[in-house]
Amino acid sequence: MNKQKTLEYRRQFLLSSLECKKLNFWNLVKINNQFLYIHPDCYYENSEVNNKVHLIGYFIDPHNKSLNSKEILNIIASKKEINDSIKELHRLVGRFIIIIEHNDDLIFLNDACGLKTLYYTKNKYGFFAASQPLLINLATKIYKNKENHVYFSSQYFNSNKEHWLPCGITLYSDVHQLTPNHYFSKNEYQQFRYYPYKKLIKAGDYEKKVIKFSNLLKKILESANYKMNLSFSLTAGWDSRIILSCCKEIINKVSFYTLRYRGMSNHNKDIFIPRTLSTKLKLTHNIYDCNKEVSEKFAKIYKDNSHLAHFDDWGTIAFGISNYFSNDKIAVKGSCSEIGRCFYFPDGNHKKNISYKDLISLENGWEELDFIIPNLKKWLKDLNRSKYNYKIYDLFYWEHRIGSWQAQSQLEWDIVQEVFSPFNSRELIEIMLSVDSSKRRSKRPLLYLNAINYLWKELLDVPINPVTFKNKLKKILFLFKKISFVKLKKFFFKK
């Protein structure tokens, strides 16, 4: 098989009521008279007991690292009630789609943060589901909706390299996306929220929560290392450092890399901090230059692989990765971590009453995209019926920003690497969100600081996200201008 064919829709899948001969070199499985096409580089497994369960992608059980995928699927399939099967996913970490054959229905679920995406539609020819709309279009014609033109001609799209939409919204008529913490029933043709299903236990000893959080994160990484050949992304940030702190016992068994992109110099903190750490700890560490001009062949495949391809930014970085990253490696990234770090309320103070207008204001430019309003209203209405004590902004970051922006990023980068996100775990996220928000503030999360100190305290000798001289100067100039403006205002408008 030629390399170009291998890169087309790499690690993606299509479930179709019709045969799709364009994918005849992919792996094929029949599910209830439907054709499941799986790219050769995407893992697939199924169960052998009771309800048939299909796995697209991969997962691990950090509480029993010796279990293989089939054994885990058999446990899920052994449950008589669908809710009991679903609860088995709570402890699993990975990037996957699960399809459960249940009472002549197909139930679709994905990983905790929806990093393995699912889009679906139906028409007179039957039912279709895939990693993204362009694959559905290979099997049955789908049409761009009016929102497609509005979005791609908007100022928001044209001024934002990392543009994104709330999860569940697509730019094709009658095509829908599965939102994290929901499952989709093919027969009922509807999504149902199944999580959260209990209140967060916010009371309790903080130090015990730090230890519980630290031990589980470490167990997740050690279990992943037992199953996979890992290569860790290393930056100056909190997510990177706390993951590194879990690697003390496996430090000589894994490799590390840092991406140089968007014109980074050697003085950029995300270059010099990883270099400092790698020298201090004697890591196997490489810097990947992702500033090179992209080849025409790669550019075409990248743009054709996704309906929302961010070629001018993520595509350039992906091309750089393709020149270095080994196919036998799994990239470890800290994505999903910021769910637990008050991303939308960085000071830890959460607004009491949240409206759809508050959600729109979280992304600069969304105010011109009226078509997202019904989606946000419905999401809020469904949550307001809930009696559970999750903060709205935490869930919004989880289900919408991660389930859309981050999931899209990983879909696009499937062309160059598979990714493992240790924070893509409901069990771990639950622990984080049960901690008082004052201890998980965005810029200096005490939860992370205390966890690193518990796991590998020497890592705190190297600064985390240090403020550069340039940024300090910007802050001083801003404050000076602000003070000067106040003085001038008092002078001209004094009584």
C-alpha positions, 0 to 999 in steps of 0.5 A: 500500500502506498504512503499517500493511501495510508495517510488518507483519513488516517486512524478514522472509521466509517459505519455505513448502510451502503458499501463504500468501495473507495475504502476497500483497502480498509479493514471491514466488519459487518455490524447488523447488516451495516459495513464498518470500515476501519483504517488500517492504523486504527485499532479495532476489537470486539467482545465475545459474550452476551451483548456484542461490543465493538471498540474503535480506538484503544483504552486501558484500565489503570486499576488492572493493567494486565487486562487486554482490550478483549477482556475489558470488552467482555466485562462491558458486554456481560452487563445486562443493563445498558447503564451498567455497561456504561458505568464500566467506562468510568475507570477507562482511559484512552481514545475510543468509540464504543458501539454496543449491540443492545436489543436490536439497537446500536448504542454509541459512546466515546471516551470521557472527553470525546477525543475520538469523534463521532458524527452521524446522519440518516437518509432514505439509504439508511444510517451513517456514522464516521469520524467526521462528515467528509467520510460520510460523504464518501458513502452518501451525499451530504450537503453544506448548510447555510451556517457553513457560509456564515461561519467561513465568511465570518470575521471570527473564522478569518481572524482566529487560527484555532477557530472552533464551534460548540460541540454538537454543531456541524456545518452540514444539513442533518449531520450531528456530533456526539457530545462528551458525557452523552450516548447516542441511540440509533433506534431512537435517533437521539443523544442522552446525557448519562454523566454526571450521575452523582454529586461531587464529594467536595467535603473531605481532607484536601491532602488526602485528595492530593494523594488520591489524585497523584496516585491515580495519575501515576497509575494511569501513566504506568499502566499506559507505559506497560501497554504502549511505547510512549513519547512525552511532549515536554513544555514549560507548562503545568500539564507537562510538569505534572505528567513528568512528575509521574515518570520518576520510576519509568524515566529511562524507559520513555522518550521526550520531545518538544515542538518548535513552531510559530517562529519560537526562538531558543529564548522561548520558555517552551524551548529553554525550560524543556532543555533545562529539564532534559539536561538536569534529568538526563532525559532522552529528549529531542526538539522537532522543528515544525517551522519548515515549508509544507510539501504540496502532497502533505498539504493536499492530504491534510486539507482533504482529511477533515472538513475543518482542517486548520492547515495554516497553523496545525497543519504546518506543525503536523508536517514538522511532526511527520518528519520526526515522530516514529510510527511505533510511538504514542504521543503523551500530551497534557490535553484535558488537564485544564478542565480541572484548572478553572480555565474560564474563571482563572481566579477561582471565583465562579459566576452564580447564574450563567446565561447563553450570553455568558457562554458566547462571551467566552470566545471572542468573536462568537457574538457574530455567530447567531446560529450557535445560540439554540445549541447553547440554550439547549445545553444549559437547559438540560444542565439546569434540570440536573441536581448535580453540583458541577460548575457550569464553566468546568463542564463547558470547557470539558464538553465543548472546548475539549470535545470540539477544539481539542478533539478536532486538533487530535483528529487532524493530527491523526495523520502523524501520530496517535495521542494518549491523554492521561487526563482523559479519565472521568475518574481523574477529572472527578477528583480534580473537580471535587477540590475547591476552586481556590486550589485549582486556579489556572495560573498557579494551581495548588493541587498541581503544585502539591501533587508534584511536590508529593510525586517528585519534588525536585522538579519544582527546582525548575520554574513552571511557566516563568514570566519572561522579561518581554512579558514583564515589560509588557505588563509594566507598560500596560500598568503605566499607561493605565495609571497615566490615563487615570491621572489625565482623566482626573486632570481634564475632568476635575471639578 
